[in-house]
């Protein structure tokens, strides 16, 4: 059995999509199936800089996007399955970086999201208007960017996460 060359890049798979699409849940399962590490860029940011709602409140969204751009670059460099925050694709430099990696766009219906977002404390869903309506607006604003970077699109609305993970892992293995 041969071992990988030292200079071989690590297997990488990036998951993008809107809030509540299941990027973290599916990502963990895909990583286990591919036997690679899993990384969530939002968790990387929070571990170093504190809770994301606090970053938004104290420093604003542009500052958060700078932190996110650096976290995405570090995560894809490390390899494995990388789950990006829903807004990571709004940054042109991040989108350019993603062109060098296999990317799966996890999409989801508003009906499925309404069951998933209750009480989540997501900073972009706070405000006086309906959180689901705000989610729809944000998703429509970003949909083109998700599609731009995606090599594969998978709907997470109704299919069990395990089946989705198996499909995505099989697709990624075919890319080798």
C-alpha positions as a Python dict, from the first residue, in 0.01 Angstrom:
ca = {
    (1, 'X'): (0, 0, 0),
    (2, 'X'): (152, 331, -99),
    (3, 'X'): (147, 635, 123),
    (4, 'X'): (72, 984, -6),
    (5, 'X'): (366, 1199, -103),
    (6, 'X'): (462, 1459, 156),
    (7, 'X'): (389, 1742, -84),
    (8, 'X'): (48, 1612, -190),
    (9, 'X'): (-218, 1867, -100),
    (10, 'X'): (-461, 1745, 164),
    (11, 'X'): (-803, 1629, 49),
    (12, 'X'): (-1031, 1929, 75),
    (13, 'X'): (-1404, 1973, 31),
    (14, 'X'): (-1582, 2301, 101),
    (15, 'X'): (-1949, 2333, 193),
    (16, 'X'): (-2132, 2660, 128),
    (17, 'X'): (-2493, 2761, 161),
    (18, 'X'): (-2739, 2972, 355),
    (19, 'X'): (-2794, 2969, 727),
    (20, 'X'): (-2968, 2649, 843),
    (21, 'X'): (-2886, 2448, 530),
    (22, 'X'): (-2707, 2185, 739),
    (23, 'X'): (-2346, 2264, 649),
    (24, 'X'): (-2213, 2167, 991),
    (25, 'X'): (-2430, 1858, 1037),
    (26, 'X'): (-2365, 1725, 688),
    (27, 'X'): (-2001, 1833, 698),
    (28, 'X'): (-1922, 1631, 1009),
    (29, 'X'): (-2074, 1320, 853),
    (30, 'X'): (-1892, 1369, 521),
    (31, 'X'): (-1561, 1415, 705),
    (32, 'X'): (-1613, 1087, 891),
    (33, 'X'): (-1693, 906, 567),
    (34, 'X'): (-1385, 1051, 394),
    (35, 'X'): (-1172, 998, 705),
    (36, 'X'): (-1051, 1358, 711),
    (37, 'X'): (-1081, 1638, 968),
    (38, 'X'): (-1385, 1863, 982),
    (39, 'X'): (-1358, 2238, 1028),
    (40, 'X'): (-1629, 2500, 1073),
    (41, 'X'): (-1497, 2849, 998),
    (42, 'X'): (-1753, 3015, 1227),
    (43, 'X'): (-1631, 2799, 1516),
    (44, 'X'): (-1268, 2883, 1431),
    (45, 'X'): (-1350, 3253, 1447),
    (46, 'X'): (-1547, 3224, 1772),
    (47, 'X'): (-1269, 3022, 1938),
    (48, 'X'): (-1020, 3303, 1881),
    (49, 'X'): (-1233, 3619, 1878),
    (50, 'X'): (-1540, 3537, 2087),
    (51, 'X'): (-1906, 3486, 1999),
    (52, 'X'): (-2002, 3594, 1649),
    (53, 'X'): (-2305, 3801, 1763),
    (54, 'X'): (-2066, 3993, 1990),
    (55, 'X'): (-1820, 4051, 1703),
    (56, 'X'): (-2105, 4188, 1489),
    (57, 'X'): (-2232, 4410, 1772),
    (58, 'X'): (-1892, 4549, 1872),
    (59, 'X'): (-1709, 4568, 1539),
    (60, 'X'): (-1966, 4534, 1260),
    (61, 'X'): (-2006, 4299, 969),
    (62, 'X'): (-1708, 4426, 760),
    (63, 'X'): (-1468, 4342, 1043),
    (64, 'X'): (-1625, 4000, 1082),
    (65, 'X'): (-1584, 3934, 706),
    (66, 'X'): (-1210, 4012, 738),
    (67, 'X'): (-1180, 3756, 1016),
    (68, 'X'): (-1383, 3512, 810),
    (69, 'X'): (-1165, 3554, 500),
    (70, 'X'): (-857, 3463, 705),
    (71, 'X'): (-1035, 3168, 870),
    (72, 'X'): (-1145, 3029, 532),
    (73, 'X'): (-793, 3057, 390),
    (74, 'X'): (-646, 2877, 693),
    (75, 'X'): (-913, 2605, 691),
    (76, 'X'): (-879, 2515, 323),
    (77, 'X'): (-502, 2519, 359),
    (78, 'X'): (-533, 2265, 642),
    (79, 'X'): (-759, 2044, 428),
    (80, 'X'): (-1048, 1820, 520),
    (81, 'X'): (-1415, 1908, 502),
    (82, 'X'): (-1464, 2280, 561),
    (83, 'X'): (-1801, 2434, 643),
    (84, 'X'): (-1821, 2806, 565),
    (85, 'X'): (-2049, 3057, 729),
    (86, 'X'): (-2346, 3153, 515),
    (87, 'X'): (-2202, 3494, 421),
    (88, 'X'): (-1846, 3389, 340),
    (89, 'X'): (-1925, 3394, -32),
    (90, 'X'): (-2005, 3767, -18),
    (91, 'X'): (-1631, 3834, -16),
    (92, 'X'): (-1471, 3836, -364),
    (93, 'X'): (-1132, 3720, -233),
    (94, 'X'): (-1295, 3424, -61),
    (95, 'X'): (-1482, 3331, -379),
    (96, 'X'): (-1155, 3348, -574),
    (97, 'X'): (-990, 3116, -321),
    (98, 'X'): (-1277, 2868, -353),
    (99, 'X'): (-1215, 2823, -727),
    (100, 'X'): (-916, 2605, -633),
    (101, 'X'): (-1122, 2358, -428),
    (102, 'X'): (-1424, 2130, -478),
    (103, 'X'): (-1728, 2314, -344),
    (104, 'X'): (-2073, 2179, -259),
    (105, 'X'): (-2364, 2423, -234),
    (106, 'X'): (-2615, 2299, 23),
    (107, 'X'): (-2948, 2457, -53),
    (108, 'X'): (-3266, 2434, 152),
    (109, 'X'): (-3631, 2536, 119),
    (110, 'X'): (-3777, 2815, 333),
    (111, 'X'): (-4020, 2561, 481),
    (112, 'X'): (-3735, 2346, 610),
    (113, 'X'): (-3550, 2653, 737),
    (114, 'X'): (-3850, 2768, 939),
    (115, 'X'): (-3819, 2447, 1145),
    (116, 'X'): (-3443, 2493, 1190),
    (117, 'X'): (-3386, 2860, 1282),
    (118, 'X'): (-3596, 2903, 1595),
    (119, 'X'): (-3397, 3051, 1882),
    (120, 'X'): (-3061, 3022, 1711),
    (121, 'X'): (-2927, 3370, 1795),
    (122, 'X'): (-2801, 3427, 1441),
    (123, 'X'): (-2701, 3796, 1420),
    (124, 'X'): (-2830, 3856, 1068),
    (125, 'X'): (-3175, 3724, 1164),
    (126, 'X'): (-3227, 3960, 1456),
    (127, 'X'): (-3448, 4262, 1411),
    (128, 'X'): (-3812, 4362, 1404),
    (129, 'X'): (-3914, 4185, 1084),
    (130, 'X'): (-3994, 3817, 1044),
    (131, 'X'): (-3674, 3605, 1071),
    (132, 'X'): (-3786, 3374, 790),
    (133, 'X'): (-3854, 3669, 559),
    (134, 'X'): (-3512, 3812, 645),
    (135, 'X'): (-3358, 3468, 574),
    (136, 'X'): (-3530, 3463, 232),
    (137, 'X'): (-3393, 3807, 144),
    (138, 'X'): (-3040, 3715, 252),
    (139, 'X'): (-3055, 3385, 61),
    (140, 'X'): (-3174, 3554, -257),
    (141, 'X'): (-2896, 3816, -227),
    (142, 'X'): (-2634, 3541, -197),
    (143, 'X'): (-2775, 3267, -421),
    (144, 'X'): (-2578, 3377, -726),
    (145, 'X'): (-2251, 3364, -533),
    (146, 'X'): (-2327, 3016, -401),
    (147, 'X'): (-2400, 2899, -754),
    (148, 'X'): (-2085, 3072, -886),
    (149, 'X'): (-1851, 2879, -656),
    (150, 'X'): (-2037, 2545, -653),
    (151, 'X'): (-1928, 2231, -833),
    (152, 'X'): (-2225, 2035, -695),
    (153, 'X'): (-2560, 2149, -553),
    (154, 'X'): (-2748, 1936, -300),
    (155, 'X'): (-3088, 2015, -147),
    (156, 'X'): (-3100, 1934, 226),
    (157, 'X'): (-3470, 2008, 275),
    (158, 'X'): (-3609, 1655, 294),
    (159, 'X'): (-3336, 1394, 253),
    (160, 'X'): (-3183, 1251, 573),
    (161, 'X'): (-2843, 1404, 652),
    (162, 'X'): (-2672, 1063, 644),
    (163, 'X'): (-2789, 997, 287),
    (164, 'X'): (-2677, 1345, 180),
    (165, 'X'): (-2337, 1288, 340),
    (166, 'X'): (-2294, 955, 159),
    (167, 'X'): (-2383, 1117, -174),
    (168, 'X'): (-2141, 1405, -121),
    (169, 'X'): (-1858, 1177, -2),
    (170, 'X'): (-1903, 953, -306),
    (171, 'X'): (-1898, 1257, -535),
    (172, 'X'): (-1579, 1387, -370),
    (173, 'X'): (-1407, 1049, -409),
    (174, 'X'): (-1492, 1059, -781),
    (175, 'X'): (-1307, 1392, -806),
    (176, 'X'): (-976, 1228, -711),
}
